[in-house]
Amino acid sequence: MKKLIVGLVLSLLMLVTLAPAQAQCVMCKSQVEAARAERDDYDVSGLNRGIVYMMTVPYILMGAVGFFWYRRTHPKRPTKL
C-alpha cells in the first residue's frame, strides 16, 4: 500500500511539473517551415499541442489495460469483521 501511494504521488508530481515539449517530428517540422516560408503570418501554435495529444492516447490505453489486468489477477481479499 505504501508503494502504491508513493507511486501515485510521484506520478502526480511529474504531471504537475511538466515542461513545455517541442514535440515535432521531422516531417511535421519541414511542412511547417515550408508553410511559414510561403506565408508570413502562418499560425503553428496548435501543432505541438496536437502532437502531444495524439501521443498521450496510447499511454492512457496501456494504463487502462494494465489496471484491468492487475484487478483481474489480484482479486480483493474478504475483510475480517
N, C-alpha and C positions, 0 to 999 in steps of 0.2 A: 504494500500500500504506500509505503514511504517513497519507493522508487517511482510509482505512478505519479504521485504529487510532484516530485522533483522534475519528472519529465514534462508534466503539464506546465509547470512554472517556467521551465526553460523554453518550451515551445512558445508560450505566450510572450516571453521576454524577447525572443527572436522576432516574432511578428510585430511587436511594438516598435522595435528599433531597426526596422528595415531602412536601408539606404536606397535612394532612387537608383534604379537599374537602367543601364543603357543596353537594352535587350534587342538589338537589331541584328538579324542575320545578314550575311554578305549580300544576298540578293535584294533584300528589303532596303538595305543601305544604298546600294547602287541605284535602285529605282527612285529613291527619294532624292538622291543627289542629281539624277538626270532631270527629274521634275522640277527641282529647285533651280536648276540652270535655265530651264525653259521659261519659268515664271518667277518673277521677283518675290512675290508675296505668297508663296506656297506654304500652307499651314500643315506641319507634321507633328503637332503636339499630341495627337491621339494615337500615333503609330506605336510608340513604345508601350503605352498602356494596353493596347490591343494585343500585342505580342505577349506581354506578361500575363494577361488574362487567359489567352489560349494555352499558355504554359502551365497554369495552375490547375486546369481541369483534370489532366491525368493524375496529378498528385492527390487531388480530392478523391478520385475514383479508387486509386490504390489504397488510400487510407480507409475508405468505406469497406472495401473488400477485406482488408486486414482486420478491421474492427469486427465485422461479422464472422470472419474465420475464428478470431480469438474467442468471441462469445459462444460459438458453436463447440469449440474444442475444450473450453473451460466452463462447464455448467456451474450454476450457482449452487453453493452448499446450503443445506437447510439450516436455518437459525435455531439455536437452542433456546428454549423458553425457561 
